[in-house]
Amino acid sequence: MPAVAGVVVLALLAVLAARWLRSLDPVADFIATYDGHPVLPEGTPEGMPWWMGWQHFLNMFLMVLIIRTGLQIRHETRPPANFTPTKDGLFSARGNTPKKFSLTIWMHQALDALWLLNGVIFVVLLIVTGHWARIVPTDPHVFQHALSAGIQYLSLDWPTENGWVHYNALQMLSYALVVFVAAPLAALTGWRMSSWFPTEAKGLNKAFPMEVARKVHFPVMVFFVAFIVVHVFLVAFTGLLTNLNHMYTSRGGATDAWGLVVFLVSVAVTAAAWFFLKPAFTAPVASRFGTVGR
C-alpha cells in the first residue's frame, strides 16, 4: 500500500507541475508552435487498411499467449512434459545435438516463430504501401512535438487525436520503438536462448553469451506489457468506438458498435486459445516435430 500511495502522490504532483507549466507564456507558445503532431511526408496514406486490422489482431493474439508462456517458463519448477526435437528438424539448429526441454518452452518458441513471421509481413506491407511514414519519424522537430504531447498528456488536457490521419509524436516514437527496436531485441535474445541457436558455433557463443540474452529478454517483455497497458488505456479514453472501428473495421468516421463487436470476438478467440494452451492439446502437435515425454 505505501508504494501505491507513493505512485498516486507522484502522479498528482506530475499533473500539477504540468498544469503550472502550461500557465507560463513561454510554454504556452511552445505548445502552440509544436502542437504534438509532426509533419508527415507528402503523400502519406491515411487510414488503416484491412490487412493492418488482421495484423493487429494476430499480434494481440500471439503476444498475449507469448507473454503467458514466457511467465510460465520463468516460474515453472516442474514442467508438465518435456520435448526433444528431431535432429536437424524444425525445432533444432542444424548440427545441434538434440536436448530435451520443457513443453512450455516448445510452445513459447512456436508462438514466437508465428509472431516473428507476422511481424516480417507487417513491416513488408508497411514499406510497400507507404504506411511506414505514419510511424517512422521524419520531421526534424519530432522531439519538440513529443515534449509538447507529453506536457499535454500530463496536464490531462490531451492533444487532439485523429489516428485515422496521423499519430501524435509520442505515439509515433513509441510505435517506432516497438517495431524497430523492442521487437528485434525480443527476437534476437529469444533466438539466443532457443533450440534454434547453433550451440556448436563457439565464436558465436562467446560473442553473444546466454547470460546477456537472459538479462535483456525479460526487461523487453516488461516494456511490451507497459506499452500494451498504456495503448489499451489510450484507446479506451480517446474515443473507444471510433478507435476500435479504425483498427477492426477499417472505417474512419464510424462511431457504431461494429468495431467493438469484432474486438470482443477477437478477445473470445484469444481466451479460447488461452484455455486450449494445455499439454493435452499442445503435446500431439509438438510430437510431430520431436518426442514428447517426461
Phi and psi restraints in degrees (value plus and minus 20) as a CYANA .aco file:
   2 PRO   PHI     -77.5   -37.5
   2 PRO   PSI     -57.6   -17.6
   3 ALA   PHI     -84.9   -44.9
   3 ALA   PSI     -62.5   -22.5
   4 VAL   PHI     -83.3   -43.3
   4 VAL   PSI     -64.2   -24.2
   5 ALA   PHI     -81.1   -41.1
   5 ALA   PSI     -59.2   -19.2
   6 GLY   PHI     -83.4   -43.4
   6 GLY   PSI     -61.5   -21.5
   7 VAL   PHI     -83.8   -43.8
   7 VAL   PSI     -62.7   -22.7
   8 VAL   PHI     -82.1   -42.1
   8 VAL   PSI     -64.1   -24.1
   9 VAL   PHI     -82.3   -42.3
   9 VAL   PSI     -64.4   -24.4
  10 LEU   PHI     -82.2   -42.2
  10 LEU   PSI     -59.9   -19.9
  11 ALA   PHI     -83.9   -43.9
  11 ALA   PSI     -63.4   -23.4
  12 LEU   PHI     -83.2   -43.2
  12 LEU   PSI     -61.5   -21.5
  13 LEU   PHI     -83.5   -43.5
  13 LEU   PSI     -59.3   -19.3
  14 ALA   PHI     -83.6   -43.6
  14 ALA   PSI     -61.6   -21.6
  15 VAL   PHI     -83.6   -43.6
  15 VAL   PSI     -65.9   -25.9
  16 LEU   PHI     -82.8   -42.8
  16 LEU   PSI     -60.8   -20.8
  17 ALA   PHI     -84.6   -44.6
  17 ALA   PSI     -62.3   -22.3
  18 ALA   PHI     -85.1   -45.1
  18 ALA   PSI     -60.2   -20.2
  19 ARG   PHI     -85.6   -45.6
  19 ARG   PSI     -58.8   -18.8
  20 TRP   PHI     -84.7   -44.7
  20 TRP   PSI     -63.2   -23.2
  21 LEU   PHI     -78.6   -38.6
  21 LEU   PSI     -62.0   -22.0
  22 ARG   PHI     -88.8   -48.8
  22 ARG   PSI     -36.6     3.4
  23 SER   PHI    -100.9   -60.9
  23 SER   PSI     -31.4     8.6
  24 LEU   PHI    -104.5   -64.5
  24 LEU   PSI     116.0   156.0
  25 ASP   PHI     -78.5   -38.5
  25 ASP   PSI     -64.4   -24.4
  26 PRO   PHI     -80.8   -40.8
  26 PRO   PSI     -58.1   -18.1
  27 VAL   PHI     -91.0   -51.0
  27 VAL   PSI     -61.0   -21.0
  28 ALA   PHI     -81.2   -41.2
  28 ALA   PSI     -60.8   -20.8
  29 ASP   PHI     -85.5   -45.5
  29 ASP   PSI     -59.4   -19.4
  30 PHE   PHI     -80.9   -40.9
  30 PHE   PSI     -65.8   -25.8
  31 ILE   PHI     -87.9   -47.9
  31 ILE   PSI     -53.7   -13.7
  32 ALA   PHI     -86.8   -46.8
  32 ALA   PSI     -56.2   -16.2
  33 THR   PHI     -96.2   -56.2
  33 THR   PSI     -64.0   -24.0
  34 TYR   PHI    -136.1   -96.1
  34 TYR   PSI      73.0   113.0
  35 ASP   PHI     -98.8   -58.8
  35 ASP   PSI     -21.4    18.6
  36 GLY   PHI      86.4   126.4
  36 GLY   PSI     -27.5    12.5
  37 HIS   PHI    -135.4   -95.4
  37 HIS   PSI      84.7   124.7
  38 PRO   PHI     -82.9   -42.9
  38 PRO   PSI     134.8   174.8
  39 VAL   PHI     -95.7   -55.7
  39 VAL   PSI     110.1   150.1
  40 LEU   PHI    -112.1   -72.1
  40 LEU   PSI     134.5   174.5
  41 PRO   PHI     -78.2   -38.2
  41 PRO   PSI     127.4   167.4
  42 GLU   PHI     -80.5   -40.5
  42 GLU   PSI     115.5   155.5
  43 GLY   PHI      68.4   108.4
  43 GLY   PSI     -16.1    23.9
  44 THR   PHI     -80.9   -40.9
  44 THR   PSI     105.5   145.5
  45 PRO   PHI     -87.9   -47.9
  45 PRO   PSI     128.6   168.6
  46 GLU   PHI    -119.1   -79.1
  46 GLU   PSI     145.6   185.6
  47 GLY   PHI      63.8   103.8
  47 GLY   PSI     158.9   198.9
  48 MET   PHI    -146.6  -106.6
  48 MET   PSI      87.2   127.2
  49 PRO   PHI     -86.2   -46.2
  49 PRO   PSI     145.6   185.6
  50 TRP   PHI     -77.1   -37.1
  50 TRP   PSI     -56.7   -16.7
  51 TRP   PHI     -86.3   -46.3
  51 TRP   PSI     -49.3    -9.3
  52 MET   PHI     -89.6   -49.6
  52 MET   PSI     -55.1   -15.1
  53 GLY   PHI     -83.2   -43.2
  53 GLY   PSI     -64.2   -24.2
  54 TRP   PHI     -84.2   -44.2
  54 TRP   PSI     -61.8   -21.8
  55 GLN   PHI     -82.0   -42.0
  55 GLN   PSI     -60.4   -20.4
  56 HIS   PHI     -82.7   -42.7
  56 HIS   PSI     -65.6   -25.6
  57 PHE   PHI     -82.4   -42.4
  57 PHE   PSI     -68.7   -28.7
  58 LEU   PHI     -82.0   -42.0
  58 LEU   PSI     -58.7   -18.7
  59 ASN   PHI     -84.8   -44.8
  59 ASN   PSI     -64.2   -24.2
  60 MET   PHI     -81.7   -41.7
  60 MET   PSI     -68.4   -28.4
  61 PHE   PHI     -76.6   -36.6
  61 PHE   PSI     -71.3   -31.3
  62 LEU   PHI     -90.8   -50.8
  62 LEU   PSI     -59.1   -19.1
  63 MET   PHI     -84.6   -44.6
  63 MET   PSI     -60.6   -20.6
  64 VAL   PHI     -79.9   -39.9
  64 VAL   PSI     -65.5   -25.5
  65 LEU   PHI     -92.1   -52.1
  65 LEU   PSI     -53.8   -13.8
  66 ILE   PHI     -85.8   -45.8
  66 ILE   PSI     -64.6   -24.6
  67 ILE   PHI     -84.2   -44.2
  67 ILE   PSI     -60.4   -20.4
  68 ARG   PHI     -81.4   -41.4
  68 ARG   PSI     -71.3   -31.3
  69 THR   PHI     -87.6   -47.6
  69 THR   PSI     -53.2   -13.2
  70 GLY   PHI     -82.7   -42.7
  70 GLY   PSI     -63.2   -23.2
  71 LEU   PHI     -88.9   -48.9
  71 LEU   PSI     -54.6   -14.6
  72 GLN   PHI     -81.5   -41.5
  72 GLN   PSI     -64.6   -24.6
  73 ILE   PHI     -80.7   -40.7
  73 ILE   PSI     -62.4   -22.4
  74 ARG   PHI     -83.7   -43.7
  74 ARG   PSI     -53.3   -13.3
  75 HIS   PHI    -128.3   -88.3
  75 HIS   PSI     -18.1    21.9
  76 GLU   PHI     -95.1   -55.1
  76 GLU   PSI     105.8   145.8
  77 THR   PHI    -124.1   -84.1
  77 THR   PSI     -56.5   -16.5
  78 ARG   PHI    -153.9  -113.9
  78 ARG   PSI      83.9   123.9
  79 PRO   PHI     -84.2   -44.2
  79 PRO   PSI     127.9   167.9
  80 PRO   PHI     -87.4   -47.4
  80 PRO   PSI     -44.7    -4.7
  81 ALA   PHI    -184.2  -144.2
  81 ALA   PSI     143.8   183.8
  82 ASN   PHI    -138.6   -98.6
  82 ASN   PSI     137.1   177.1
  83 PHE   PHI    -147.9  -107.9
  83 PHE   PSI     111.6   151.6
  84 THR   PHI    -137.5   -97.5
  84 THR   PSI      94.2   134.2
  85 PRO   PHI     -89.4   -49.4
  85 PRO   PSI     131.9   171.9
  86 THR   PHI     -86.2   -46.2
  86 THR   PSI     117.0   157.0
  87 LYS   PHI     -78.7   -38.7
  87 LYS   PSI     110.7   150.7
  88 ASP   PHI      39.9    79.9
  88 ASP   PSI       2.9    42.9
  89 GLY   PHI    -107.9   -67.9
  89 GLY   PSI    -186.3  -146.3
  90 LEU   PHI     -87.1   -47.1
  90 LEU   PSI     -41.7    -1.7
  91 PHE   PHI    -134.5   -94.5
  91 PHE   PSI       8.4    48.4
  92 SER   PHI    -166.3  -126.3
  92 SER   PSI     111.2   151.2
  93 ALA   PHI     -86.1   -46.1
  93 ALA   PSI     123.8   163.8
  94 ARG   PHI     -80.2   -40.2
  94 ARG   PSI     108.4   148.4
  95 GLY   PHI      74.9   114.9
  95 GLY   PSI     -35.5     4.5
  96 ASN   PHI     -91.2   -51.2
  96 ASN   PSI     125.7   165.7
  97 THR   PHI    -103.3   -63.3
  97 THR   PSI      99.2   139.2
  98 PRO   PHI     -77.8   -37.8
  98 PRO   PSI     112.2   152.2
  99 LYS   PHI    -146.8  -106.8
  99 LYS   PSI     122.5   162.5
 100 LYS   PHI     -96.4   -56.4
 100 LYS   PSI     128.1   168.1
 101 PHE   PHI    -168.5  -128.5
 101 PHE   PSI     151.4   191.4
 102 SER   PHI     -78.8   -38.8
 102 SER   PSI     122.4   162.4
 103 LEU   PHI     -81.8   -41.8
 103 LEU   PSI     -49.6    -9.6
 104 THR   PHI     -83.8   -43.8
 104 THR   PSI     -59.8   -19.8
 105 ILE   PHI     -84.3   -44.3
 105 ILE   PSI     -61.0   -21.0
 106 TRP   PHI     -78.8   -38.8
 106 TRP   PSI     -65.2   -25.2
 107 MET   PHI     -83.2   -43.2
 107 MET   PSI     -60.8   -20.8
 108 HIS   PHI     -81.1   -41.1
 108 HIS   PSI     -64.4   -24.4
 109 GLN   PHI     -85.1   -45.1
 109 GLN   PSI     -61.3   -21.3
 110 ALA   PHI     -82.7   -42.7
 110 ALA   PSI     -63.2   -23.2
 111 LEU   PHI     -84.9   -44.9
 111 LEU   PSI     -60.2   -20.2
 112 ASP   PHI     -78.8   -38.8
 112 ASP   PSI     -62.6   -22.6
 113 ALA   PHI     -83.2   -43.2
 113 ALA   PSI     -62.0   -22.0
 114 LEU   PHI     -86.3   -46.3
 114 LEU   PSI     -60.4   -20.4
 115 TRP   PHI     -83.7   -43.7
 115 TRP   PSI     -60.8   -20.8
 116 LEU   PHI     -86.3   -46.3
 116 LEU   PSI     -61.9   -21.9
 117 LEU   PHI     -81.1   -41.1
 117 LEU   PSI     -65.2   -25.2
 118 ASN   PHI     -80.3   -40.3
 118 ASN   PSI     -60.3   -20.3
 119 GLY   PHI     -85.8   -45.8
 119 GLY   PSI     -61.0   -21.0
 120 VAL   PHI     -83.5   -43.5
 120 VAL   PSI     -64.4   -24.4
 121 ILE   PHI     -80.7   -40.7
 121 ILE   PSI     -61.3   -21.3
 122 PHE   PHI     -80.8   -40.8
 122 PHE   PSI     -67.2   -27.2
 123 VAL   PHI     -85.3   -45.3
 123 VAL   PSI     -61.0   -21.0
 124 VAL   PHI     -81.0   -41.0
 124 VAL   PSI     -65.2   -25.2
 125 LEU   PHI     -86.1   -46.1
 125 LEU   PSI     -56.6   -16.6
 126 LEU   PHI     -77.4   -37.4
 126 LEU   PSI     -66.3   -26.3
 127 ILE   PHI     -88.5   -48.5
 127 ILE   PSI     -66.8   -26.8
 128 VAL   PHI     -84.8   -44.8
 128 VAL   PSI     -58.4   -18.4
 129 THR   PHI    -110.6   -70.6
 129 THR   PSI     -28.8    11.2
 130 GLY   PHI      66.9   106.9
 130 GLY   PSI     -21.1    18.9
 131 HIS   PHI     -91.2   -51.2
 131 HIS   PSI     -28.6    11.4
 132 TRP   PHI     -77.8   -37.8
 132 TRP   PSI     -51.7   -11.7
 133 ALA   PHI     -86.4   -46.4
 133 ALA   PSI     -36.1     3.9
 134 ARG   PHI     -98.4   -58.4
 134 ARG   PSI     -40.9    -0.9
 135 ILE   PHI    -142.8  -102.8
 135 ILE   PSI     -28.1    11.9
 136 VAL   PHI    -118.6   -78.6
 136 VAL   PSI      95.8   135.8
 137 PRO   PHI     -84.4   -44.4
 137 PRO   PSI     104.9   144.9
 138 THR   PHI    -143.0  -103.0
 138 THR   PSI     -36.6     3.4
 139 ASP   PHI     -94.1   -54.1
 139 ASP   PSI     104.5   144.5
 140 PRO   PHI     -82.7   -42.7
 140 PRO   PSI     -35.1     4.9
 141 HIS   PHI    -122.7   -82.7
 141 HIS   PSI       1.6    41.6
 142 VAL   PHI     -81.0   -41.0
 142 VAL   PSI     -55.5   -15.5
 143 PHE   PHI     -93.8   -53.8
 143 PHE   PSI     -52.6   -12.6
 144 GLN   PHI     -83.8   -43.8
 144 GLN   PSI     -62.6   -22.6
 145 HIS   PHI     -83.8   -43.8
 145 HIS   PSI     -58.2   -18.2
 146 ALA   PHI     -84.8   -44.8
 146 ALA   PSI     -62.6   -22.6
 147 LEU   PHI     -82.3   -42.3
 147 LEU   PSI     -62.8   -22.8
 148 SER   PHI     -80.6   -40.6
 148 SER   PSI     -67.0   -27.0
 149 ALA   PHI     -82.4   -42.4
 149 ALA   PSI     -59.0   -19.0
 150 GLY   PHI     -82.1   -42.1
 150 GLY   PSI     -64.0   -24.0
 151 ILE   PHI     -83.6   -43.6
 151 ILE   PSI     -60.5   -20.5
 152 GLN   PHI     -84.5   -44.5
 152 GLN   PSI     -63.0   -23.0
 153 TYR   PHI     -82.2   -42.2
 153 TYR   PSI     -67.3   -27.3
 154 LEU   PHI     -83.3   -43.3
 154 LEU   PSI     -52.5   -12.5
 155 SER   PHI     -99.0   -59.0
 155 SER   PSI     -24.5    15.5
 156 LEU   PHI      47.1    87.1
 156 LEU   PSI      -3.9    36.1
 157 ASP   PHI    -134.3   -94.3
 157 ASP   PSI      62.3   102.3
 158 TRP   PHI     -90.5   -50.5
 158 TRP   PSI     134.2   174.2
 159 PRO   PHI     -84.4   -44.4
 159 PRO   PSI     130.5   170.5
 160 THR   PHI     -80.6   -40.6
 160 THR   PSI     109.9   149.9
 161 GLU   PHI    -125.8   -85.8
 161 GLU   PSI     115.4   155.4
 162 ASN   PHI    -174.4  -134.4
 162 ASN   PSI      54.9    94.9
 163 GLY   PHI     -82.1   -42.1
 163 GLY   PSI     -37.0     3.0
 164 TRP   PHI     -89.1   -49.1
 164 TRP   PSI     -51.3   -11.3
 165 VAL   PHI    -118.9   -78.9
 165 VAL   PSI     -66.2   -26.2
 166 HIS   PHI    -181.8  -141.8
 166 HIS   PSI     142.0   182.0
 167 TYR   PHI    -121.5   -81.5
 167 TYR   PSI     136.3   176.3
 168 ASN   PHI     -96.7   -56.7
 168 ASN   PSI     151.9   191.9
 169 ALA   PHI     -82.8   -42.8
 169 ALA   PSI     -58.6   -18.6
 170 LEU   PHI     -85.9   -45.9
 170 LEU   PSI     -60.4   -20.4
 171 GLN   PHI     -83.2   -43.2
 171 GLN   PSI     -65.9   -25.9
 172 MET   PHI     -78.7   -38.7
 172 MET   PSI     -68.5   -28.5
 173 LEU   PHI     -84.7   -44.7
 173 LEU   PSI     -57.7   -17.7
 174 SER   PHI     -85.5   -45.5
 174 SER   PSI     -65.9   -25.9
 175 TYR   PHI     -84.1   -44.1
 175 TYR   PSI     -61.2   -21.2
 176 ALA   PHI     -82.8   -42.8
 176 ALA   PSI     -60.4   -20.4
 177 LEU   PHI     -84.1   -44.1
 177 LEU   PSI     -61.3   -21.3
 178 VAL   PHI     -86.1   -46.1
 178 VAL   PSI     -69.7   -29.7
 179 VAL   PHI     -93.5   -53.5
 179 VAL   PSI     -61.7   -21.7
 180 PHE   PHI    -125.8   -85.8
 180 PHE   PSI     -27.1    12.9
 181 VAL   PHI    -144.2  -104.2
 181 VAL   PSI     -80.7   -40.7
 182 ALA   PHI     -84.8   -44.8
 182 ALA   PSI     -65.0   -25.0
 183 ALA   PHI     -82.6   -42.6
 183 ALA   PSI     -68.8   -28.8
 184 PRO   PHI     -80.6   -40.6
 184 PRO   PSI     -57.4   -17.4
 185 LEU   PHI     -83.0   -43.0
 185 LEU   PSI     -63.5   -23.5
 186 ALA   PHI     -82.1   -42.1
 186 ALA   PSI     -63.2   -23.2
 187 ALA   PHI     -86.4   -46.4
 187 ALA   PSI     -64.3   -24.3
 188 LEU   PHI     -86.3   -46.3
 188 LEU   PSI     -66.9   -26.9
 189 THR   PHI     -90.8   -50.8
 189 THR   PSI     -53.8   -13.8
 190 GLY   PHI     -85.3   -45.3
 190 GLY   PSI     -61.3   -21.3
 191 TRP   PHI     -79.9   -39.9
 191 TRP   PSI     -60.9   -20.9
 192 ARG   PHI     -81.4   -41.4
 192 ARG   PSI     -54.5   -14.5
 193 MET   PHI    -110.7   -70.7
 193 MET   PSI     -24.2    15.8
 194 SER   PHI    -112.1   -72.1
 194 SER   PSI     154.4   194.4
 195 SER   PHI     -95.6   -55.6
 195 SER   PSI     -25.3    14.7
 196 TRP   PHI    -105.5   -65.5
 196 TRP   PSI     -29.9    10.1
 197 PHE   PHI     -97.5   -57.5
 197 PHE   PSI     111.5   151.5
 198 PRO   PHI     -92.9   -52.9
 198 PRO   PSI      75.5   115.5
 199 THR   PHI     -86.7   -46.7
 199 THR   PSI     -39.6     0.4
 200 GLU   PHI    -102.7   -62.7
 200 GLU   PSI     -29.8    10.2
 201 ALA   PHI    -102.4   -62.4
 201 ALA   PSI      70.2   110.2
 202 LYS   PHI     -80.5   -40.5
 202 LYS   PSI     -63.1   -23.1
 203 GLY   PHI     -82.5   -42.5
 203 GLY   PSI     -61.4   -21.4
 204 LEU   PHI     -87.9   -47.9
 204 LEU   PSI     -58.2   -18.2
 205 ASN   PHI     -80.9   -40.9
 205 ASN   PSI     -60.7   -20.7
 206 LYS   PHI     -92.1   -52.1
 206 LYS   PSI     -58.4   -18.4
 207 ALA   PHI     -93.2   -53.2
 207 ALA   PSI     -48.0    -8.0
 208 PHE   PHI    -151.8  -111.8
 208 PHE   PSI      57.9    97.9
 209 PRO   PHI     -84.7   -44.7
 209 PRO   PSI     129.0   169.0
 210 MET   PHI     -78.4   -38.4
 210 MET   PSI     -58.2   -18.2
 211 GLU   PHI     -81.9   -41.9
 211 GLU   PSI     -58.0   -18.0
 212 VAL   PHI     -84.9   -44.9
 212 VAL   PSI     -64.5   -24.5
 213 ALA   PHI     -80.7   -40.7
 213 ALA   PSI     -62.8   -22.8
 214 ARG   PHI     -84.6   -44.6
 214 ARG   PSI     -58.9   -18.9
 215 LYS   PHI     -89.1   -49.1
 215 LYS   PSI     -46.1    -6.1
 216 VAL   PHI    -112.1   -72.1
 216 VAL   PSI     -57.2   -17.2
 217 HIS   PHI     -80.9   -40.9
 217 HIS   PSI     -67.1   -27.1
 218 PHE   PHI     -86.2   -46.2
 218 PHE   PSI     -66.8   -26.8
 219 PRO   PHI     -78.7   -38.7
 219 PRO   PSI     -52.8   -12.8
 220 VAL   PHI     -84.6   -44.6
 220 VAL   PSI     -60.4   -20.4
 221 MET   PHI     -81.9   -41.9
 221 MET   PSI     -62.0   -22.0
 222 VAL   PHI     -81.0   -41.0
 222 VAL   PSI     -60.5   -20.5
 223 PHE   PHI     -80.2   -40.2
 223 PHE   PSI     -64.8   -24.8
 224 PHE   PHI     -80.9   -40.9
 224 PHE   PSI     -63.2   -23.2
 225 VAL   PHI     -81.7   -41.7
 225 VAL   PSI     -65.1   -25.1
 226 ALA   PHI     -81.4   -41.4
 226 ALA   PSI     -63.1   -23.1
 227 PHE   PHI     -80.9   -40.9
 227 PHE   PSI     -64.6   -24.6
 228 ILE   PHI     -82.3   -42.3
 228 ILE   PSI     -63.3   -23.3
 229 VAL   PHI     -80.4   -40.4
 229 VAL   PSI     -68.3   -28.3
 230 VAL   PHI     -85.3   -45.3
 230 VAL   PSI     -61.6   -21.6
 231 HIS   PHI     -80.2   -40.2
 231 HIS   PSI     -68.4   -28.4
 232 VAL   PHI     -83.5   -43.5
 232 VAL   PSI     -61.4   -21.4
 233 PHE   PHI     -79.1   -39.1
 233 PHE   PSI     -67.0   -27.0
 234 LEU   PHI     -89.0   -49.0
 234 LEU   PSI     -57.4   -17.4
 235 VAL   PHI     -80.2   -40.2
 235 VAL   PSI     -62.4   -22.4
 236 ALA   PHI     -90.0   -50.0
 236 ALA   PSI     -54.3   -14.3
 237 PHE   PHI    -127.5   -87.5
 237 PHE   PSI      -9.9    30.1
 238 THR   PHI    -142.4  -102.4
 238 THR   PSI       9.0    49.0
 239 GLY   PHI      87.9   127.9
 239 GLY   PSI      55.6    95.6
 240 LEU   PHI     -76.8   -36.8
 240 LEU   PSI     -74.5   -34.5
 241 LEU   PHI     -84.6   -44.6
 241 LEU   PSI     -61.6   -21.6
 242 THR   PHI     -83.1   -43.1
 242 THR   PSI     -65.9   -25.9
 243 ASN   PHI     -83.9   -43.9
 243 ASN   PSI     -61.0   -21.0
 244 LEU   PHI     -88.5   -48.5
 244 LEU   PSI     -54.0   -14.0
 245 ASN   PHI     -87.4   -47.4
 245 ASN   PSI     -56.4   -16.4
 246 HIS   PHI     -77.3   -37.3
 246 HIS   PSI     -71.0   -31.0
 247 MET   PHI     -98.5   -58.5
 247 MET   PSI     -55.8   -15.8
 248 TYR   PHI    -130.7   -90.7
 248 TYR   PSI     -36.1     3.9
 249 THR   PHI    -145.7  -105.7
 249 THR   PSI     -18.3    21.7
 250 SER   PHI      35.5    75.5
 250 SER   PSI      22.2    62.2
 251 ARG   PHI    -143.0  -103.0
 251 ARG   PSI     108.2   148.2
 252 GLY   PHI     -96.5   -56.5
 252 GLY   PSI     -65.7   -25.7
 253 GLY   PHI    -123.7   -83.7
 253 GLY   PSI     -13.3    26.7
 254 ALA   PHI     -93.5   -53.5
 254 ALA   PSI     118.1   158.1
 255 THR   PHI    -145.0  -105.0
 255 THR   PSI      -6.3    33.7
 256 ASP   PHI     -98.9   -58.9
 256 ASP   PSI    -193.5  -153.5
 257 ALA   PHI    -116.2   -76.2
 257 ALA   PSI     -13.9    26.1
 258 TRP   PHI     -83.9   -43.9
 258 TRP   PSI     -59.0   -19.0
 259 GLY   PHI     -81.8   -41.8
 259 GLY   PSI     -59.7   -19.7
 260 LEU   PHI     -84.5   -44.5
 260 LEU   PSI     -60.6   -20.6
 261 VAL   PHI     -81.4   -41.4
 261 VAL   PSI     -67.6   -27.6
 262 VAL   PHI     -83.2   -43.2
 262 VAL   PSI     -60.6   -20.6
 263 PHE   PHI     -80.6   -40.6
 263 PHE   PSI     -65.1   -25.1
 264 LEU   PHI     -84.7   -44.7
 264 LEU   PSI     -56.4   -16.4
 265 VAL   PHI     -83.3   -43.3
 265 VAL   PSI     -62.0   -22.0
 266 SER   PHI     -85.1   -45.1
 266 SER   PSI     -55.6   -15.6
 267 VAL   PHI     -86.3   -46.3
 267 VAL   PSI     -60.6   -20.6
 268 ALA   PHI     -83.8   -43.8
 268 ALA   PSI     -61.1   -21.1
 269 VAL   PHI     -83.0   -43.0
 269 VAL   PSI     -62.5   -22.5
 270 THR   PHI     -85.1   -45.1
 270 THR   PSI     -60.6   -20.6
 271 ALA   PHI     -84.3   -44.3
 271 ALA   PSI     -59.1   -19.1
 272 ALA   PHI     -84.1   -44.1
 272 ALA   PSI     -62.4   -22.4
 273 ALA   PHI     -83.0   -43.0
 273 ALA   PSI     -59.9   -19.9
 274 TRP   PHI     -76.7   -36.7
 274 TRP   PSI     -64.5   -24.5
 275 PHE   PHI     -85.3   -45.3
 275 PHE   PSI     -62.7   -22.7
 276 PHE   PHI    -101.1   -61.1
 276 PHE   PSI     -21.3    18.7
 277 LEU   PHI    -101.9   -61.9
 277 LEU   PSI      41.7    81.7
 278 LYS   PHI    -147.5  -107.5
 278 LYS   PSI     134.7   174.7
 279 PRO   PHI     -72.4   -32.4
 279 PRO   PSI     -54.9   -14.9
 280 ALA   PHI     -79.7   -39.7
 280 ALA   PSI     -48.8    -8.8
 281 PHE   PHI    -122.5   -82.5
 281 PHE   PSI     -52.6   -12.6
 282 THR   PHI    -104.4   -64.4
 282 THR   PSI     -50.0   -10.0
 283 ALA   PHI     -80.0   -40.0
 283 ALA   PSI     -64.9   -24.9
 284 PRO   PHI     -80.2   -40.2
 284 PRO   PSI     -54.5   -14.5
 285 VAL   PHI     -91.2   -51.2
 285 VAL   PSI     -65.0   -25.0
 286 ALA   PHI     -81.9   -41.9
 286 ALA   PSI     -53.7   -13.7
 287 SER   PHI     -84.6   -44.6
 287 SER   PSI     -36.1     3.9
 288 ARG   PHI     -94.7   -54.7
 288 ARG   PSI     -35.6     4.4
 289 PHE   PHI    -136.2   -96.2
 289 PHE   PSI     -15.5    24.5
 290 GLY   PHI     151.3   191.3
 290 GLY   PSI    -176.2  -136.2
 291 THR   PHI    -131.9   -91.9
 291 THR   PSI     111.2   151.2
 292 VAL   PHI    -128.7   -88.7
 292 VAL   PSI     110.1   150.1
 293 GLY   PHI    -185.3  -145.3
 293 GLY   PSI    -190.4  -150.4
